[in-house]
């Protein structure tokens, strides 16, 4: 079955394989939430972006799409009532321990939300798990109020697609241009798009190329917790990138961060 959408398609995965990847990743995230350099670092980056672009207010509604292990719940609660949505029963079970205002099992391609009912949508490394990314972004445009905000993180550099992505049920990795086009074609105005997580790009590139050369037949995900001091060093690296991002975009990294505003308004977009 072919994947659709403007993100570069680099794999043919069945939905069942993708959902198995979901379960693997959710279990990993739940087990490493407070220790992983990646989980902690990405959470800090998303929090920084939200502080810059979003103001919390009573009555605002936030949708955490693909809420996974609920790692962003506390951050998002600063901006309104948080609805967690995930297609995985495991995710919903784990997230019941968090302080979500509501939890709903559902698909990103068919959101169980009313039109123009949400002020902020966050998808942290979720879109690559969705077979039809056009449909998913179209659904975001439908449920976000005019002028509302979408925050995305996705894996970058399509040429790096490999066993890590396959193990986690990723359909694709994104280029900045492909992601921008996907958003524009669904009525979003991109406020900012930048790479991040570039500190270990040379090492990760070398490791994944080596796996291809050796033709390792077993898909395996990169570890979320690195051994010893490396875990702390990687976290410090992401915190240094957070400081850089406060001043400028990062030209290359293995992830993309995007902030977009729903421009589908009658007349003009309305800010928060």
JOZILIN-V300404 format. One record per residue. N is the residue number from 1. SS is DSSP state (hx for helix, st for strand, lp for the rest). PSI is psi in radians with two decimals (none if undefined). D_LAST is the distance of its C-alpha to the last C-alpha in Angstrom with 1 decimal. Layout:
# JOZILIN-V300404
N;SS;PSI;D_LAST
N;SS;PSI;D_LAST
This chain:
# JOZILIN-V300404
1;lp;2.20;40.4
2;lp;2.47;38.3
3;lp;2.64;34.7
4;st;2.94;32.5
5;lp;2.96;29.4
6;lp;-0.23;29.1
7;lp;2.51;29.2
8;lp;2.20;32.8
9;st;2.17;34.9
10;lp;0.12;37.4
11;lp;2.75;38.6
12;lp;1.75;39.8
13;lp;2.47;38.8
14;lp;2.76;39.3
15;hx;-0.64;36.5
16;hx;-0.68;38.8
17;hx;-0.75;39.1
18;hx;-0.71;35.4
19;hx;-0.56;35.0
20;hx;-0.72;37.8
21;hx;-0.67;35.9
22;hx;-0.87;32.9
23;hx;-0.71;35.2
24;hx;-0.83;36.6
25;hx;-0.71;33.3
26;hx;-0.75;31.9
27;hx;-0.70;35.1
28;hx;-0.76;35.0
29;hx;-0.75;31.5
30;hx;-0.63;32.4
31;hx;-0.35;35.5
32;hx;0.26;34.1
33;lp;-0.72;30.6
34;lp;-0.07;31.5
35;lp;-0.50;34.1
36;lp;2.27;32.9
37;hx;-0.66;32.0
38;hx;-0.83;29.8
39;hx;-0.83;28.0
40;hx;-0.74;27.3
41;hx;-0.77;26.5
42;hx;-0.70;24.1
43;hx;-0.74;22.3
44;hx;-0.67;22.1
45;hx;-0.78;20.8
46;hx;-0.74;18.0
47;hx;-0.69;17.1
48;hx;-0.75;17.2
49;hx;-0.73;14.9
50;hx;-0.71;12.2
51;hx;-0.60;12.7
52;hx;-0.64;12.3
53;hx;-0.22;9.2
54;lp;2.46;7.2
55;lp;2.24;6.8
56;lp;2.63;8.7
57;lp;2.66;9.0
58;lp;2.38;11.8
59;lp;-0.18;11.8
60;lp;2.61;9.5
61;st;2.27;11.8
62;st;2.32;12.7
63;st;2.11;15.7
64;st;1.63;18.1
65;st;2.27;20.2
66;lp;0.92;23.7
67;lp;-0.25;23.3
68;lp;-2.09;26.9
69;lp;0.14;28.1
70;lp;0.38;24.8
71;lp;-0.34;24.6
72;lp;0.01;20.8
73;hx;-0.90;20.5
74;hx;-0.66;20.5
75;hx;-0.80;18.0
76;hx;-0.43;15.4
77;hx;-0.31;16.2
78;hx;-0.26;14.3
79;hx;0.06;11.0
80;lp;-2.94;12.1
81;st;2.22;15.1
82;st;2.17;16.6
83;st;2.11;18.7
84;st;2.29;21.2
85;st;2.28;22.9
86;st;2.65;26.1
87;lp;-0.11;29.2
88;lp;2.20;31.5
89;hx;-0.61;33.2
90;hx;-0.74;33.7
91;hx;-0.84;30.0
92;hx;-0.70;29.4
93;hx;-0.82;32.4
94;hx;-0.72;31.3
95;hx;-0.22;27.7
96;lp;-0.35;29.1
97;lp;-0.20;29.9
98;lp;3.04;26.2
99;lp;0.93;23.8
100;lp;2.54;21.8
101;lp;-0.54;20.8
102;st;2.64;22.4
103;st;2.31;24.4
104;st;2.33;25.4
105;st;2.21;27.9
106;lp;2.92;27.0
107;st;2.46;26.9
108;lp;-0.53;23.9
109;lp;-0.29;25.7
110;st;1.29;25.6
111;lp;2.33;22.6
112;lp;0.91;23.4
113;lp;2.60;20.0
114;lp;2.76;19.3
115;lp;2.38;17.7
116;lp;0.78;13.9
117;lp;-0.07;14.0
118;st;2.48;11.8
119;st;-0.57;8.2
120;st;2.27;9.8
121;st;2.32;13.4
122;st;2.25;15.7
123;st;1.76;19.3
124;st;1.80;21.4
125;lp;0.97;24.7
126;lp;-0.71;24.7
127;hx;-0.56;24.7
128;hx;-0.29;28.2
129;hx;-0.12;29.5
130;lp;2.20;28.6
131;lp;-0.80;31.4
132;st;1.56;29.4
133;hx;-0.48;26.3
134;hx;-0.83;25.7
135;hx;-0.72;25.5
136;hx;-0.80;23.3
137;hx;-0.60;20.6
138;hx;-0.67;21.1
139;hx;-0.67;20.4
140;hx;-0.76;17.1
141;hx;-0.60;16.2
142;hx;-0.74;17.6
143;hx;-0.35;15.7
144;st;2.33;12.2
145;st;2.64;10.2
146;st;2.23;9.9
147;st;-0.14;7.2
148;st;2.96;7.1
149;st;2.49;8.9
150;st;2.21;12.6
151;st;2.22;14.5
152;st;2.47;18.3
153;st;2.42;21.5
154;st;2.73;24.7
155;st;2.49;28.3
156;st;3.04;29.3
157;lp;1.49;32.5
158;hx;-0.54;34.1
159;hx;-0.31;37.6
160;hx;-0.06;37.1
161;lp;2.23;36.9
162;lp;-2.65;39.7
163;hx;-0.53;41.0
164;hx;-0.82;38.0
165;hx;-0.73;35.8
166;hx;-0.71;38.4
167;hx;-0.52;38.9
168;lp;0.08;35.2
169;lp;0.50;35.0
170;lp;2.34;33.0
171;lp;-0.41;33.4
172;st;2.92;32.4
173;lp;2.84;30.9
174;st;2.57;28.6
175;lp;2.76;28.9
176;hx;-0.72;25.9
177;hx;-0.73;26.9
178;hx;-0.71;27.3
179;hx;-0.72;23.9
180;hx;-0.78;22.3
181;hx;-0.71;24.4
182;hx;-0.75;23.6
183;hx;-0.80;19.8
184;hx;-0.70;20.4
185;lp;-0.21;22.9
186;lp;0.34;20.4
187;lp;0.24;17.8
188;st;2.54;15.6
189;st;2.08;15.0
190;st;2.11;16.0
191;st;-0.72;14.1
192;st;2.46;16.9
193;st;2.24;19.9
194;st;2.64;22.6
195;st;2.79;25.6
196;st;-3.14;26.2
197;lp;0.88;29.1
198;lp;-0.09;31.6
199;lp;-0.74;33.9
200;lp;0.31;36.2
201;hx;-0.81;35.9
202;hx;-0.72;39.6
203;hx;-0.82;40.8
204;hx;-0.72;38.9
205;hx;-0.79;39.9
206;hx;-0.76;43.5
207;hx;-0.76;43.6
208;hx;-0.61;42.2
209;hx;-0.68;44.6
210;hx;-0.71;47.4
211;hx;-0.67;46.7
212;hx;-0.77;46.9
213;hx;-0.73;50.1
214;hx;-0.15;51.6
215;lp;0.84;50.4
216;lp;2.05;49.4
217;lp;-0.16;49.3
218;lp;1.95;47.1
219;lp;2.33;43.3
220;lp;2.42;42.0
221;lp;2.55;38.6
222;lp;2.55;38.1
223;lp;2.49;38.2
224;lp;-0.42;35.0
225;lp;2.08;37.1
226;lp;2.72;39.4
227;lp;2.42;42.7
228;lp;-2.35;43.2
229;hx;-0.34;41.8
230;hx;-0.60;40.2
231;hx;-0.78;37.4
232;hx;-0.68;36.4
233;hx;-0.70;36.9
234;hx;-0.69;34.6
235;hx;-0.76;31.8
236;hx;-0.67;32.4
237;hx;-0.76;32.2
238;hx;-0.60;28.7
239;hx;-0.58;27.7
240;hx;-0.69;29.2
241;hx;-0.61;27.1
242;hx;-0.69;24.0
243;hx;-0.71;25.2
244;hx;-0.75;25.9
245;hx;-0.36;22.5
246;lp;-0.30;21.0
247;lp;-0.57;23.0
248;lp;2.86;23.7
249;lp;2.74;23.8
250;st;2.17;26.7
251;lp;-0.37;29.0
252;lp;2.39;30.6
253;lp;2.97;30.3
254;lp;0.04;30.8
255;st;2.78;27.2
256;st;2.48;24.1
257;st;2.26;20.5
258;st;2.39;17.9
259;st;2.19;14.1
260;st;2.65;13.2
261;st;2.40;10.5
262;st;1.89;11.6
263;lp;0.07;13.0
264;lp;1.39;14.9
265;lp;2.83;13.7
266;lp;1.78;16.0
267;lp;-1.54;16.2
268;lp;2.81;13.2
269;lp;2.59;9.9
270;lp;2.20;6.8
271;lp;3.07;3.8
272;lp;none;0.0
